[in-house]
């Protein structure tokens, strides 16, 4: 597990501005580290102990602080709480991009927790008795647009698009896709519902007389 944890820290160190990081626990000290060699093991443990105490203040002042940073002229310290007994400590260049480091830390937190036996698992909440509710029938999500356009009704769609093109020109292809999308949101794609699709398509035509003509022509298709 130590090698896996070390590998995770080495991957984090690739981030621009990160000089190194360490995993500290109150029970076992430093579990893994790649901080600069100037920081000896006992020094790292003292730093970890001091920094982790900040999270203990949460209980006293009723705050929920899970991370904090300390800016020095020479370096930037980022500390992230892993659990009540463990922290992830970063030492970075003063101008390091904090948001990028925090995002990376969030991505590895779960992996690190799985490797730290000191971290207790979160308590399982008691099951609440829920009053019976009316059965709700799940609605199927709308069908995929491209699959429908190229499916069994493809020939019908082609004829409908050609009729629409005689009234609105080359934009008919885009108008058809928009109309079919709205149509799918209202129900299943079926030949029985093509009349509803025609009603949606005719809204793309500005002239009322042309709209009426389109609907009449559409009867020969659907």
Phi, psi and omega in degrees: 000326180298322180293322179294316179297318179297320179297321178298315179295322179295325178292323179295325184295342179292336182299131180305132177096345180274119179272337179165170180211167181207150175254121182245139172232147182292337183270325187236007178074222182278120179270325179204147182200150167220033176294157179308148185299340179297337178268101178290163184303314181294327177293317179299320182292323177294318179297314180300318180298315181294314183292321182293336179299333180302321180292333178292336179293340178307317183293327183282313185261006176060042176251169179232066181271120181250352177198155176203168181224150178233121184260123173245167177295324185269336186200165177239129177255128175242130181234129181235128179286127175266315175203186183298338184243009186214146179223155173250121186248132177243139167243123189231168172293152185304327184257022180297150181277102186299318184297324180291320180292317179298321179296317179294321179297321179298324183289332183257354183304312181299319180296318180293318179301324180292345181257354183254106182289340180292336183279119179284148177290146179297140180297142179280121182296147178294143179286132179265143178280119182255133180295143179304138179242158179296139180293126180254127180278123181291137179267129181293142179294154180303146180293155179294131185301307183296324179296322180289316181299330181256011183269206184300335182265011185304317180297318179298317180297322180296316179295319180294322179293319180296319177297318180294325181295331178292345181251331183234000175082207188293348179281001183299325181297314178294319180297323179297313181299317179298317181293317180296322179299314178296320180299317181293330179290344182259351181169185182284149177284114180209156180297330181293340183256010181295333177298321177294323178295319179299321179297321179291319182294325184294343178291343179283349182261125184285317185283128183297318180298320179292325178297315180297319179296320180299316181294325178293314179297326183294336180297332179284350181258318185261000000 
